[in-house]
Every structure is written in structure tokens, then in C-alpha cells.
């Protein structure tokens, strides 16, 4: 989809998780789920597989008759018009969100005690103590409200899509005489043309790199652009036309921008024909260097389209959804096609009970998916859904243009759906295999460490600083599905009385802040934890260090009254060799595993991930301080050398990126000064 910015589319004892809330028609009830979207890092990470709630599982409900009485009371007051209803339990948690063309008739179907209903609906009815109703003008409005409430409330008995990530777009800016090409997320308020959505940041980055080779559009910031006195490296390697130093005039650069916009708008064939004509013309005029430039640009355009894999011939704009179910789990694969080009795909693992059919899961998934995203003109499905016409009408109203929702039976559209279905099957197979491997590792870890049970949540802690400055602690989390990045946390060390470099004191602050919050959670955090199936309390805490660090943490836990959390420290081997680590646990002899033991390798991965995360957090703090302080903090770098460095590199960020050899080329900067500057920007954290 292409548009201008003016067209914006929009417990000391471990507490078990409580059921969430919400309601909808009996056809689309579902089970609880782990947060599926991994936050932190980029959006290449797959979602986590949800936990499955068996139909025999209980929700702490009362007698079935109590639920029927509550629903019968609601039926007497329910309207016969369209609306949305919510079923709540005794704790006022929404169990289910549903919509109906006739609310009174729909609720009556729940109230009939003799009606044969699935076990999941009977459990929901038994837990219901009250029903809330919101009337709407149309069934379409009810559908949109239902999807919004499901995403907001995360009710236990609905199919749930947890998708916190916005999709990235390509932006060609329109607020500068030399437009810039860049990746963009969020509100589309900056003037320019937006092209997308793309499935992932990786797909955007690859496309932008190839577009730079093909159209030579700048990617630098406006401040960097304005400070240039000579072309940067991108111009030298033919990835920028160099408008900053007028290597190309305004007219020539505007032509490049127009060609790039046309290509992203779907006019790729015309753009390639134009470039081929210019190449032929230059060749006939014996201007072989110019002809070679056009040849390289054509090759870059071909590379973009080859990277995109399958590109439709007759489908201009569509999202393709295919669902595959296996082992009680569902995977929905989504492909994005815009301007006749494949702009990537992404796999989702929505939460749904085993008894749900693919059609039921897909129908509920779609309404939630487009709750905060602009729909394309065509939505192609692998399965016919019951309310396709209603969904199409709702999305058409939301988008401001006609939206068709179909399950194609023949032709190229059917081929696109079949391709997406193959990807859904393979993605779910990989996820199930990864989950099985992870579960085996966790079971082996429990046996090796003599844990009371297989850990479902492992927390690993580390801290980083340089001589006590920019001190930061971090926590990473792992479970049966691997690293759970949306549970990662960083802790900026705040205590003023800590001696610089006192690792014990820093770890004490981190752990106290973490576990005091668990013992006495804020009201909003407690509410959120109710509908999270992934446990909030860790089964195992791992820290980096030896027996001394372990004893220090034991003391912290004793002061907090924590006795149910297993604790382990990991000490590096001699000469910090991986594979020779020693494991320490309270009241036990030191444990040394064989270098090739899978459990040891797994523990190393956990420790290394914590180290990676805390180092990254530390560097962000340090870079912020560096940029605020400028270059004056570097010994031996005065105003004259600072001016020379800025004149040579343009910005502080480019100085930070420079090698020692490049720094040494600046007039007045000696080899020793270059080394000091480099080490200032690239320290070794401790």
C-alpha cells in the first residue's frame, strides 16, 4: 500500500495466574496463551507457542445453574438489536467477548439448560456471574468493537492474537529538496511517501540497500547531509548520487527519486524499460562508463525482485492468510503483496483451544489483525470463514475503499494461498520441533541440578559498568519456548551510596527491585499477570559468579523471605574458557559438567544472552553520555582537534564509527591520540 503522509491510515507463595476476561458467540471460544510476540530485538523473532487448555480443565467455576441464572437475567434486559456482550466472573474478570446481530437471541442460546453445548462453553457459563452489554448501530460496528475489546482485555475464552509490533514501512521524505530514503515505524506524520507494510525490518533493510544501488538515493540524516564538505563513502561505492556536495544537480536527483517512487508504486516494468533504453543509448554513443552505471542499476532492481521470491502477475495488492493446525496448535502465515511485489511474510501462533476448527480460528484472527492496521483491497484466505461478507463490509468502512475477502478456488490467487499454506505448515513444524527440543533440555537440566520440577521460567541476571560509571543491571528470561524477549528487563542502578565497581551492591539493588515488585505488585501489574499463562515467578534464578556471589544472593533472598526459588551461580573456567564452568548451588558441592554436555551448553547460552543484553544496555547509556559530553572528555583532545575531527567526519556519530587508521588521517591527530579516541568510544566493559 502506498500513500502520502496526508493519507494517514490510520507472593511469597507463588500465585497461580487468574483467568482473564471477555465474551463472543459460542462459535469462537478459546483457551489461554503465552504472550506470543517476542518484544526486544527486531521483529524477526517468531511468536511463542501458546499453552493448550484442555476441555476438561477447570476455571474455578461455580455450579452451572448459577451461570444460567446470570445469563437469564441478562436476557430479560438484552436488546434485540446488534451489540457486544461481555461475560464476567466473580472477580469481575472478563471471560469472553462476543458480538451478535440480535443480542437477546444470542444470549438465549446460552441460557437454555437443555441445549447440547461443547464442554468449553459449559465451563464458561459456569464461571459467569454477570453479563455486560453494549448496543451498536450495526452488526459491522459490533464486529469492530468486539475485535478491539478482545485485543484490549485478552479474555480467557476467546481466540487471541497478541501482536504488539507495528509493521515497518519505507519512507521517501518530502520535507527536503534532496529526499531521504529510510525505514519508518509508527505514526505517519512526516511529509513524504510511505510504501508498505513490510513483514519485517530485515525485509525493509534489504530492500532499501538494493534501492540505494539502483537509484542512488541518500539515506543519511538531514544534519549529516548539511555538514558535508565532500562526498561520503556511500558515494564512493556508488550507493548515493552525492547531492550533499552537488555531485548531482536538483533535476537529476529528482529524476532518481521519481524512478524509485515509481518502482515502489508497482511501475517496475516501466522503470526497467526506461533504464534499459538509457543504457542502450549510452552504449550507442560509446559512453561505456555511463552504460555500465545503468547496467548496474538494472542488476540491482533484478536483485530486489529475486529476493522477494514469488511475485504475482495479476494480483496488485493483497494480504494472503493460510492456517495450519497440528498437535493442538494453530499457525497463521501472512504474506503481504503490494504493487505486484512480495513484501515479506510472518507467522503467527494465536491462542485457541484444540477443538476449534481452522475456520473459527482464522475468522477471529482476521478481525483482531486489522484492528490497528490498514487493510488492502484483497484478502485471500485458505479457508472459507462464516462471516467473510460482514468482515469485508467492516474493513471497507474502516479503510475507505472496497475490501474483498475471498478463499480463491483457482488461478494465481489459489497458487498464492497454497504457497502460504506450505509456509504455515513448515513454520508450525519448526516451532513444534524447537519447543520439543527446549522441553528436553529443561527436563535434563531439572534432573542434573536436582530441581523439584522442570523449570517453566528461568531468570538470568548480570550487570555491567566501566569503573562504576553507567552501571546497569539486566534480567533475561527463558522458558519452554526459548528466550522470552518481551519479559526482559534492564535496571539502571540508582543507589547513590554504592561504591563504584561494587558488583555485590549492584546485584542487591537489582534483585531487591525485581522481587519486591513480585511480592507487592502494583495494581496494574497484578491485573496484567492474571491473564498471562507464562509464570511471573521464576523457578530458577541464575547469576554470573562463584560461591561468593551465590552466598550474597542467598542473603538477599533470605532478607526478602524467598524460599521457593531455586538459585544457581555459574563461574567461568580457568582463563575464562567456555566448557570448563563450575556450577554452584546452595548446600551442595560444586558441579562440573562434561564440556560437551547439552545442559552445560544450554546454561552457557543463557549466561551469554544475559551478557549480550546487559552490554547492549550499558553501551546505550554510555553513548548517550558521550554524545552529551562531546569530545571534551577525551584526554588530550582540545577545541582545535575537536574542530578538525568534526570537519573531517561531519558528526560525532561518524567519529564514533571510525577506525584508528581513519582517525589518524585527521590533520593534527597523532597515532596515540587516534588510539585514545577509539578506546574512548569502544571501551571494554567490566
C-alpha positions in Angstrom: 0.0 0.0 0.0 1.4 3.4 -1.0 0.2 6.7 0.4 1.3 10.2 1.2 1.6 11.3 4.8 -1.6 13.3 4.4 -3.4 10.0 3.8 -2.6 8.5 7.3 -4.5 5.2 7.9 -4.7 5.3 10.4 3.5 -13.5 46.8 5.9 -15.1 48.9 4.0 -18.1 47.7 3.7 -18.4 44.0 0.3 -17.3 42.9 -1.4 -19.1 40.0 -2.5 -17.0 37.1 -6.1 -16.0 37.2 -8.5 -16.2 34.3 -8.9 -13.2 32.1 -12.0 -11.7 30.7 -14.3 -11.4 27.7 -17.1 -12.9 25.6 -18.4 -13.6 22.0 -20.6 -16.1 20.2 -20.2 -19.8 21.2 -18.6 -20.5 17.9 -15.3 -18.7 18.7 -14.3 -19.6 22.2 -10.7 -20.3 23.0 -8.1 -21.1 25.5 -5.3 -19.3 27.4 -2.0 -18.5 25.8 1.6 -17.4 26.5 2.4 -13.9 25.1 3.1 -14.9 21.5 5.1 -11.8 20.3 8.7 -11.6 21.4 9.4 -8.0 22.2 13.1 -6.8 22.4 15.3 -7.1 19.4 13.9 -6.9 16.0 10.7 -8.4 14.6 12.4 -11.4 13.0 11.6 -13.4 16.2 8.8 -15.9 15.9 5.9 -15.8 18.4 5.9 -18.3 21.2 3.6 -21.3 21.1 0.6 -20.9 23.4 -0.2 -23.3 26.2 -3.2 -25.5 25.4 -6.2 -25.6 27.8 -7.8 -29.0 27.6 -11.6 -29.1 27.5 -11.6 -30.8 30.9 -9.7 -28.0 32.6 -11.4 -26.1 35.3 -11.6 -22.4 35.7 -12.7 -22.3 39.3 -16.4 -22.0 38.3 -19.4 -22.4 40.5 -22.5 -24.5 39.7 -23.7 -24.4 36.2 -27.1 -23.3 37.3 -25.5 -20.1 38.8 -24.2 -19.2 35.3 -27.5 -19.9 33.7 -29.3 -17.7 36.2 -26.9 -14.8 35.5 -27.4 -15.1 31.7 -31.2 -15.4 32.1 -31.2 -12.1 34.0 -29.2 -10.5 31.2 -31.6 -12.0 28.5 -34.6 -10.2 30.1 -32.9 -6.8 29.7 -31.0 -7.5 26.4 -31.9 -5.6 23.2 -32.9 -7.3 20.0 -30.5 -5.0 18.1 -26.8 -5.6 17.3 -24.3 -5.3 20.1 -21.4 -6.6 22.0 -21.7 -8.6 25.3 -19.1 -9.4 27.9 -19.3 -12.4 30.4 -17.7 -11.7 33.7 -16.7 -14.0 36.6 -16.9 -13.3 40.4 -13.7 -11.3 40.3 -15.1 -9.0 37.6 -12.6 -10.5 35.1 -13.9 -10.7 31.6 -14.2 -14.3 30.4 -15.5 -13.8 26.9 -16.3 -11.0 24.5 -18.9 -11.7 21.8 -21.0 -9.8 19.2 -24.4 -10.6 17.7 -26.8 -9.2 15.2 -29.5 -9.9 17.9 -28.0 -9.8 21.4 -31.1 -11.2 23.1 -31.3 -14.2 20.8 -27.6 -14.9 21.1 -27.7 -14.8 24.9 -30.8 -17.0 24.9 -28.8 -19.7 23.2 -26.5 -19.8 26.3 -29.4 -19.7 28.8 -31.2 -22.9 27.5 -30.1 -25.6 30.0 -31.2 -28.4 27.8 -29.2 -27.3 24.8 -26.2 -29.5 23.9 -23.2 -27.3 24.2 -19.5 -28.0 24.0 -17.6 -28.5 27.2 -15.7 -25.2 26.8 -18.9 -23.2 26.6 -20.3 -25.0 29.7 -17.2 -24.1 31.6 -17.6 -20.5 30.6 -21.2 -20.4 31.6 -20.4 -22.0 35.0 -17.9 -19.2 35.7 -20.2 -16.4 34.6 -21.9 -14.3 37.3 -22.8 -11.2 35.3 -23.2 -10.1 31.7 -22.5 -6.6 30.4 -24.0 -5.4 27.1 -23.1 -2.6 24.7 -25.6 -1.8 21.9 -24.3 -0.8 18.5 -26.0 0.7 15.5 -25.0 -2.0 13.1 -23.5 -5.6 13.2 -20.4 -4.2 11.4 -19.8 -1.7 14.2 -20.3 -4.6 16.7 -17.6 -6.7 14.8 -15.1 -3.8 15.0 -15.8 -3.2 18.7 -15.6 -6.9 19.5 -12.1 -7.2 17.9 -10.9 -4.1 19.8 -12.1 -5.4 23.2 -10.6 -8.9 22.6 -7.2 -7.3 22.0 -7.6 -4.9 24.9 -9.0 -7.3 27.5 -7.4 -10.6 26.4 -10.3 -12.7 27.6 -9.7 -16.3 28.5 -12.3 -18.0 26.3 -11.6 -16.1 23.0 -9.2 -16.8 20.3 -6.4 -14.3 20.9 -3.9 -12.6 18.8 -1.1 -10.9 20.8 0.6 -8.6 18.3 2.3 -5.6 19.8 4.6 -4.8 16.9 3.8 -2.3 14.2 4.8 -3.1 10.7 7.7 -1.2 9.1 7.4 1.0 6.0 9.8 2.6 3.6 9.6 6.4 3.6 10.8 8.7 0.9 10.8 12.0 2.7 9.1 15.1 1.3 10.4 17.9 3.6 13.9 18.4 2.0 15.0 19.3 -1.5 17.0 16.1 -1.6 14.6 13.4 -0.3 16.0 10.7 2.0 15.0 7.0 2.0 14.6 5.3 5.4 12.8 2.7 7.4 9.8 4.0 9.3 7.6 2.7 12.1 4.7 4.4 14.0 2.6 7.4 13.2 3.0 8.6 9.6 3.2 12.3 10.3 6.4 13.2 8.5 5.8 14.6 5.0 6.6 12.1 2.2 5.5 8.9 0.6 5.1 5.7 2.6 5.4 2.3 1.0 4.4 -0.9 2.9 3.7 -2.6 5.1 6.7 -4.9 5.0 6.6 -8.1 7.1 9.9 -7.4 8.9 12.6 -4.9 9.5 15.0 -7.2 7.7 12.9 -7.1 4.5 12.8 -3.3 4.6 16.6 -3.1 5.2 17.4 -5.4 2.3 15.1 -3.5 0.0 16.5 -0.1 1.0 20.1 -1.3 0.4 19.1 -2.6 -3.1 17.2 0.6 -3.9 20.2 2.7 -3.0 22.3 0.7 -5.5 19.6 1.1 -8.1 18.5 4.7 -7.6 21.4 6.3 -5.6 19.1 8.0 -3.1 20.7 9.2 0.1 20.0 7.5 3.4 21.8 9.9 5.7 20.1 12.3 8.2 19.5 15.9 7.3 22.1 17.1 9.9 24.7 14.8 8.4 23.7 15.9 4.9 24.1 19.6 5.7 27.5 19.2 7.4 29.2 17.5 4.4 32.0 19.3 2.6 33.0 16.2 0.5 31.0 13.1 -0.5 30.9 10.3 2.0 31.8 6.7 1.5 28.4 5.7 0.1 29.0 8.0 -2.9 32.4 6.3 -3.5 30.8 2.9 -3.6 28.0 4.1 -5.9 25.2 3.9 -3.4 24.4 7.6 -3.3 24.4 10.2 -6.0 26.1 12.8 -3.7 23.5 15.6 -3.6 25.1 16.9 -0.4 28.1 18.3 -2.3 26.2 18.9 -5.6 27.7 15.9 -7.4 24.3 15.8 -9.0 22.0 18.7 -9.7 18.5 19.1 -8.4 16.8 17.9 -11.7 18.9 14.8 -11.9 18.3 13.8 -8.3 14.6 14.5 -8.6 14.5 12.1 -11.6 16.2 9.4 -9.4 13.6 10.0 -6.6 10.7 9.7 -9.2 12.1 6.5 -10.5 12.4 5.0 -7.1 8.8 6.0 -6.2 7.5 4.6 -9.5 9.3 1.3 -8.8 7.9 1.0 -5.3 4.4 2.0 -6.6 4.3 -1.0 -8.9 5.7 0.5 -12.1 8.8 -1.7 -12.0 8.4 -2.8 -15.6 8.3 0.8 -17.0 11.2 1.8 -14.8 13.4 -1.1 -16.0 12.4 -0.3 -19.6 13.5 3.3 -19.2 16.8 2.3 -17.7 17.4 -0.3 -20.4 16.7 2.4 -23.0 19.2 4.8 -21.4 21.8 2.0 -21.2 21.3 1.3 -24.9 21.6 4.9 -25.8 24.8 5.4 -23.8 26.3 2.3 -25.4 25.4 3.6 -28.9 27.1 6.9 -28.1 30.2 4.9 -26.9 29.8 6.3 -23.3 30.5 2.9 -21.8 31.0 4.1 -18.2 27.6 5.6 -18.2 26.2 2.5 -19.8 27.8 0.4 -17.1 26.2 2.5 -14.5 22.7 1.8 -16.0 23.6 -1.9 -16.2 24.5 -2.0 -12.5 21.2 -0.2 -11.6 19.2 -2.7 -13.7 21.0 -5.6 -11.9 20.1 -4.1 -8.5 16.4 -3.9 -9.5 16.5 -7.5 -10.6 18.1 -8.4 -7.3 15.2 -6.8 -5.4 12.7 -8.8 -7.2 14.6 -12.1 -7.0 15.0 -11.6 -3.2 11.2 -11.2 -2.9 10.7 -14.8 -4.2 7.2 -15.3 -5.5 5.8 -12.1 -7.2 2.3 -12.3 -8.6 1.5 -11.4 -12.1 -2.2 -10.5 -11.7 -2.5 -9.6 -8.0 -1.7 -5.9 -7.4 -2.5 -5.6 -3.7 -3.4 -8.3 -1.3 -2.8 -10.0 2.1 -2.7 -13.8 2.0 -3.7 -15.7 5.1 -3.2 -19.5 5.4 -3.8 -21.5 8.6 -2.4 -24.9 9.5 -3.3 -26.9 12.7 -1.2 -29.7 14.2 -0.7 -31.1 17.7 -3.4 -28.8 19.1 -1.7 -25.6 17.9 -2.5 -23.2 15.1 -0.2 -21.3 12.8 -1.4 -18.4 10.6 1.1 -17.4 7.9 0.6 -14.0 6.4 2.0 -12.8 3.1 2.0 -9.1 2.1 1.7 -8.2 -1.6 1.8 -4.6 -2.6 2.2 -3.0 -6.1 2.6 -6.5 -7.5 5.6 -7.3 -5.3 6.1 -9.7 -2.4 6.9 -7.6 0.7 7.5 -10.4 3.1 5.7 -12.8 5.3 5.2 -13.5 9.0 4.0 -16.5 11.1 1.5 -16.0 14.0 0.5 -18.6 16.6 -2.8 -17.5 18.0 -4.2 -18.9 21.2 -7.1 -21.2 20.7 -8.5 -24.4 22.1 -7.8 -27.7 20.4 -11.4 -28.2 19.5 -11.5 -25.0 17.3 -11.7 -25.5 13.6 -9.3 -23.7 11.2 -12.3 -21.6 10.0 -13.2 -20.5 13.6 -9.6 -19.5 14.5 -9.0 -17.7 11.2 -12.2 -15.7 11.4 -11.5 -14.4 14.9 -7.8 -13.8 14.0 -8.6 -11.6 11.0 -10.8 -9.2 12.9 -8.2 -8.7 15.5 -5.3 -8.4 13.0 -6.9 -5.4 11.2 -7.9 -3.7 14.4 -4.9 -1.4 14.1 -3.7 -2.0 10.6 -4.9 -0.6 7.2 -6.4 -3.4 5.1 -5.5 -3.9 1.4 -8.0 -4.2 -1.4 -7.9 -8.0 -1.4 -7.7 -10.5 1.5 -7.1 -14.1 0.3 -7.8 -17.0 2.7 -7.0 -20.6 2.8 -10.4 -21.5 4.4 -13.9 -20.1 4.0 -14.9 -18.2 7.1 -18.5 -17.8 8.2 -18.6 -14.0 8.4 -16.5 -13.1 5.3 -19.1 -10.7 3.9 -19.6 -8.9 7.3 -15.8 -8.7 7.7 -15.4 -7.2 4.2 -18.0 -4.6 4.9 -16.4 -3.6 8.2 -12.9 -3.4 6.7 -14.2 -1.4 3.7 -15.7 1.2 6.0 -12.5 1.4 8.0 -10.2 1.6 5.0 -12.4 4.0 2.9 -12.2 1.7 -0.1 -13.7 -1.6 -1.1 -12.1 -4.7 0.5 -12.8 -8.2 -0.8 -12.4 -11.2 1.5 -12.3 -14.4 -0.5 -11.0 -18.0 -0.5 -9.9 -18.5 -4.1 -10.6 -21.8 -5.8 -8.4 -21.5 -8.9 -5.8 -19.4 -10.8 -2.9 -17.4 -9.5 -4.7 -16.4 -6.3 -5.2 -20.1 -5.4 -1.4 -20.6 -6.0 -0.5 -17.8 -3.7 -2.7 -19.3 -0.9 -1.2 -22.7 -1.5 2.3 -21.2 -1.2 1.3 -19.5 2.1 -0.2 -22.8 3.4 3.0 -24.6 2.7 4.9 -21.9 4.7 2.3 -22.2 7.6 2.8 -26.0 7.7 6.6 -25.7 7.8 6.6 -22.8 10.3 4.5 -24.8 12.8 6.6 -27.9 12.2 9.8 -25.9 13.1 8.2 -24.3 16.1 6.9 -27.7 17.4 10.4 -29.2 16.9 12.1 -26.3 18.7 9.7 -26.5 21.6 10.2 -30.2 22.0 14.0 -29.8 22.0 13.7 -27.0 24.5 11.5 -29.1 26.8 14.0 -32.0 26.7 16.8 -29.6 27.7 14.7 -28.2 30.6 13.9 -31.8 31.7 17.6 -32.7 31.6 18.5 -29.5 33.5 16.0 -30.4 36.2 17.5 -33.9 36.5 21.1 -32.7 36.5 20.5 -29.9 39.1 18.0 -32.0 41.2 15.3 -29.3 40.8 11.9 -30.2 42.2 10.3 -30.0 38.7 11.1 -28.8 35.2 11.6 -25.1 35.2 9.0 -23.1 33.3 10.6 -19.8 33.9 14.3 -19.2 34.2 15.7 -15.7 35.1 19.4 -14.9 34.5 20.9 -11.7 36.0 24.1 -9.8 35.1 25.4 -6.3 35.4 27.8 -4.0 33.5 29.8 -0.9 34.2 33.1 0.8 33.5 34.8 1.7 36.8 31.4 2.2 38.3 30.0 4.6 35.6 26.8 4.0 33.6 26.1 1.0 35.9 23.2 -1.1 34.6 21.7 -4.5 35.6 19.7 -6.8 33.4 17.4 -9.8 33.5 16.7 -12.2 30.7 14.0 -14.8 30.7 13.8 -18.3 29.2 11.1 -20.9 29.2 9.8 -23.9 27.3 9.7 -21.9 24.1 13.2 -20.4 24.4 14.1 -16.8 25.2 11.0 -14.7 26.1 12.2 -11.3 25.0 9.2 -9.4 25.9 9.9 -10.3 29.6 13.5 -8.9 29.5 14.2 -6.0 31.9 17.0 -3.6 32.5 17.7 -1.8 35.7 19.6 1.5 35.8 21.5 1.5 39.1 20.1 4.3 41.2 21.6 3.9 44.7 23.9 6.8 45.5 25.8 5.0 48.3 27.1 2.2 46.1 30.9 2.2 45.8 31.9 2.4 42.1 32.6 -1.1 40.9 30.8 -2.9 43.8 29.2 -5.7 41.9 27.6 -7.2 45.0 25.8 -4.0 45.9 24.6 -3.5 42.3 23.2 -7.1 42.2 21.5 -6.5 45.6 19.7 -3.4 44.2 18.6 -5.3 41.0 17.3 -8.3 42.9 15.5 -6.3 45.6 13.8 -4.1 43.0 12.7 -7.2 41.0 11.4 -9.4 43.8 9.8 -6.6 45.9 7.8 -5.9 42.8 6.7 -9.5 42.7 5.9 -9.7 46.4 3.9 -6.5 46.3 2.9 -5.9 42.7 1.4 -2.6 41.6 -2.3 -2.9 40.8 -1.9 -2.7 37.1 0.8 -5.3 37.0 -1.3 -7.7 39.1 -4.2 -7.3 36.7 -2.0 -8.0 33.7 -0.5 -11.1 35.3 -3.9 -12.6 35.7 -4.3 -13.4 32.0 -0.7 -14.3 31.4 -0.2 -18.1 31.3 3.6 -17.6 31.3 4.5 -17.6 35.0 5.6 -14.4 36.6 7.6 -16.1 39.4 10.8 -17.8 38.3 11.5 -21.5 39.1 15.3 -20.9 38.8 17.5 -17.8 39.1 21.0 -17.9 37.6 23.7 -15.4 38.3 27.2 -14.9 36.9 29.9 -15.6 39.5 31.2 -18.1 42.0 30.4 -19.2 45.6 30.8 -15.7 46.9 28.2 -14.2 44.6 25.9 -17.1 45.4 26.1 -16.6 49.1 25.5 -12.9 48.6 22.3 -13.5 46.7 21.2 -16.2 49.2 21.4 -13.4 51.9 19.3 -11.1 49.7 16.7 -13.8 49.2 16.7 -14.6 53.0 16.0 -10.9 53.8 13.1 -10.9 51.3 11.7 -14.2 52.7 12.1 -16.0 49.4 12.5 -19.8 49.8 10.6 -21.3 46.9 13.0 -20.1 44.1 16.0 -22.3 43.2 19.3 -20.5 42.9 22.5 -21.2 40.9 25.7 -19.3 40.0 27.9 -20.0 37.1 31.7 -19.4 37.5 33.9 -19.1 34.4 36.6 -21.7 33.9 40.3 -21.1 34.1 41.4 -18.5 31.6 37.6 -17.9 31.1 37.4 -20.9 28.9 33.9 -21.9 27.8 33.2 -25.5 28.6 35.1 -25.5 31.9 32.5 -23.6 34.0 31.7 -24.6 37.6 28.1 -24.5 38.8 27.3 -23.6 42.4 24.0 -24.3 44.3 23.1 -23.8 48.0 24.0 -26.6 50.3 25.7 -28.6 47.6 29.1 -29.5 46.3 30.3 -27.6 43.2 29.0 -29.2 40.0 31.3 -29.6 36.9 29.7 -31.0 33.8 31.4 -32.5 30.8 32.4 -29.9 28.2 30.0 -31.4 25.6 27.1 -31.9 27.9 24.0 -30.3 26.3 22.9 -29.0 29.7 26.2 -27.1 30.1 25.8 -25.7 26.6 22.3 -24.6 27.4 23.5 -22.8 30.6 26.2 -21.1 28.6 23.7 -19.9 26.1 21.6 -18.4 29.0 24.6 -16.7 30.5 25.8 -15.4 27.2 22.4 -14.0 26.3 22.3 -12.1 29.6 25.8 -10.8 29.0 24.8 -9.7 25.5 21.7 -7.9 26.7 23.3 -6.1 29.6 26.3 -5.0 27.5 23.9 -3.6 24.9 22.0 -1.7 27.6 25.3 -0.4 29.1 26.5 0.9 25.7 23.3 2.7 25.1 23.7 4.6 28.4 27.4 5.3 27.6 26.7 6.5 24.1 24.1 8.9 25.5 26.6 10.3 28.0 29.3 10.6 25.3 27.0 12.5 22.9 26.0 14.8 25.7 29.6 15.4 26.8 31.0 15.7 23.3 34.7 15.2 22.8 36.0 17.3 25.6 36.1 14.3 28.0 38.9 12.6 26.0 42.3 13.4 27.5 44.4 15.4 25.0 41.6 16.4 22.7 41.1 20.2 22.9 39.0 22.6 20.9 41.3 22.6 17.8 41.4 18.9 17.4 37.7 18.7 18.1 37.0 21.1 15.2 39.4 19.1 13.0 37.6 15.9 13.8 34.2 17.3 13.2 35.3 19.0 10.0 36.7 15.7 8.7 33.9 13.3 9.7 30.9 15.6 9.9 29.2 14.3 13.0 30.1 12.7 16.4 28.4 9.5 15.2 30.8 9.2 12.3 33.8 9.8 14.6 32.5 7.0 16.8 32.3 4.7 13.8 35.8 5.5 12.6 38.7 3.1 12.8 42.1 4.0 14.4 43.6 4.3 10.9 40.9 6.7 9.7 41.2 8.8 12.9 45.0 9.1 12.3 44.4 10.7 8.9 42.8 13.8 10.5 45.3 16.7 10.5 46.7 17.3 14.0 45.6 13.8 15.3 48.6 11.7 16.2 48.6 7.9 16.3 48.4 7.9 20.1 45.6 10.4 20.0 43.7 8.3 17.5 44.1 5.3 19.8 42.8 7.2 22.8 39.8 8.5 20.8 39.0 5.0 19.5 39.3 3.4 23.0 37.0 6.1 24.4 34.2 5.1 22.1 35.0 1.4 22.2 35.8 0.6 25.8 35.9 -2.9 27.3 33.1 -3.1 29.9 33.7 -4.8 33.2 
